[in-house]
Amino acid sequence: MKLVVSFYVAYIEKAPNEAFKSGTLDFLTSAGCVTGKEEIARTPGLMGTIGVVLDPRSNNNIESATEDMAKRLVKYLF
């Protein structure tokens, strides 16, 4: 599970809108139900990557649906 989650973190970092469309953020929420939210939240790079997605100064052309799901993921994890 850790390998898949780490892969998804890298995917979100490289292509956040495509990651959202393919269900990556939904998968991370589901994975939290299985392994525990704390385990997912401790995944190296996840919070930094989500932070970049949510940072309005990042200028990554983040679509609003992607931003909304990233906010929901953070809310779920904390």
Secondary structure, DSSP 8 states (H G I E B T S, - for coil): -HHHHHHHHHHHHH-HHHHHHTTHHHHHHHHHHHH-HHHHHTSTTHHHHHHHHH-GGG-S---HHHHHHHHHHHHHH-
